[in-house]
Amino acid sequence: MTTNADWISRSLAHVWHPCTQMRDHEAGGALPLVPIASAEGVWLTDFDGKRYIDAVSSWWTNIFGHRNPRIVERVKAQLDRLDHVLLGGFSHQPVVELSERLVRIAPKSAGSEALTRCFYADNGSSAIEVALKMSAHYWRNVGQPGKTRFIALDNAYHGETLGALGVSGEGMYRDAYSPLMQPPIVVPSPDCFDRTPGESWEDYTRRRFRLMEETLAKHAHEVAAVIVEPLVQCAGGMRMYHPIYLKLLRDACTRHGVHYIADEIAVGFGRTGRMFANEWSQTTPDFLCLSKGLTGGTLPLAVTMTTNTVYEAFYADYAAQRAFLHSHSYTGNPLACAAALGALDLFEQEDWTARNRITSAGIWGLMGELATHRNVIDLRQQGMILAVEIARNPRKREAYPASERRGLRVYRHGLEHGVLLRPLGNVIYLMPPYVIDDDALVQMCRVAIDGIHAATRD
């Protein structure tokens, strides 16, 4: 029988792990490698039999728990019929049914065109690439080829492919590759962490939107689209802002003749407390990018939804050379589409919005004691996302130096006590599967709180 040590050794010999300095994984390193043998619900189990609560939904994907029976059933049934077929020139039942259902549930608002077209990819970064290319190509097809630039928020993160990274904020993800990318026009984020004492989230967000309005007025002639992560800048430290920004942005983009791209890859499918984050502001974007929770965290799949107006700009005789010649080998894979249909079945079978309201209130109640912690500078929540930001001196807004790796101390504490936490620098966040029960919820929160106490003890 193999052990953790066996699999760690074999993994380190050949596997280059993502988003990691590999030296940290080696013996005695700061990040112990954890090989997982099996999973069920919110639990991961390693080869030595130790269990961990997946408090981050395996990078925010696993909304209904690991190996959810309904999703597994859908995938198994599909595997008996069709594993894969190219989507170029062919179609199949799962991709058609999934597209129909996504169109039905996509965010809708009065005065905005509905999202009626679905273009598939394999991952979130690729969905962003599709939206960026499709937006710029649209303007070219309608006779405005000069509209090739993009407006993005600072502290943004939209993925690791060059186009997606190009509209992400400056920092460790992007800096090494900046010579390869066209820089976006960057507008300061509406992140409410920086609001003045006594200022409401809405007032601060409205005030920050003036910077976007000014930028659009100046650059609309050369801008194809504005891209934002609605409500929560996840990889940017779970920084949050008020929904009014999305309403103001939708109106401004329409007035200035610029597309609005909503990156709901991390926040879609109930994570913010509604099915889609844009529902909080009753807005419909021109492009909606979805992935992660789309399949319940079972298989990789992404979709870029857009309007019939965009679609029609590419619809022409072959000789016009207006087609969108973008493809991926596994676009619309039947097994992944079947998993997504299983996830949508689960949303239809139970009111997860109501259930998540109870769960998120429970998380807030359990974590509330940290509001008075001497090293907690901010405790914030949006739906099923709760973030705790720690600092050396909150009163003076003095952060812990990144070199001290305080978040890493919380991560290690979590592993020791059976909870997978993966802090973002000095931000410790909880983003568990929706199926977490009360006992696991209490354990997750207690371990996170104790880990923060341990990490801030000088």
RAGI-V748877 format. One line per field, one symbol per residue. psi: psi as a letter, one per 20 degrees, with the letter a starting at -180 (. if undefined). burial: b if it has 9 or more other ideal C-beta (glycine too) atoms within 8 Angstrom, else e. A space follows every 50 residues. Layout:
psi: ???
burial: ???
This chain:
psi: pqrghghgghghhhpoqqlqohhhirpirhnppopphrqpcjpqpaijjq qppnijkmljhmhjqplphggggggghhhigpgqqqioirrrghhggggg hghhiqpqqpiqqqoipppqairgghhgggggghghhghghjjmiinirq prqqjqpjrirggghhjrrqahhhghjhiiqpqroppqqjojhjqqpipq ggggggghhhhgghgghhjhhjpgqppqophpnfijklqqrqihhhghgg gghghjlqqoponkghirlihiirgqhihhjlqorhpopqbeigjjjgqp qqqoqarhggghiiorqgiiljqnmpqqhkpkphgghgghhgghghhhiq nhggghggghhgggghihhihjphjohpoqqockoppppqqgnhhjloqp qhhilhhhhgghggghkkpoqmqndjopqpmrqijprgghgggggggggh hgghhjo.
burial: eeebebbbeebbeeeebeeeebebbeeebebebebeeebebbbbbbbeee bbbbbbbbebbbbbbbbbebbbbbbebbeeeeeeeebeeeebebbbbbbe bbbeebbebeebebbebbbbbbbbbbbbbbbbbbbbbbbebeeeeebebb bbbbbbbbbebebbbbbbbeeebbeebbeebeebbbbebbbbbebeeeee bebbbbebbebbbebbeebbeebbbbbbbbbbbbebbbbbbbbbbbbbbb ebbeebebbbbbbbbbbbbbbbbbbbbbbbbbbbbbbbbbbbbbbbbbbb bbbbbbbbebbebbeeeeeeeeeeeeeeebbbbbbbbbbbbbbbbbbeee ebbebbbebbebbbebbeebeebebbeebbbbbbbbbbbbbeebeeeeeb eeeeebbbbbbbbbbebbbbbebbebbbbbbbbbbbeeebbbbbbbbbbb bbbbbbee
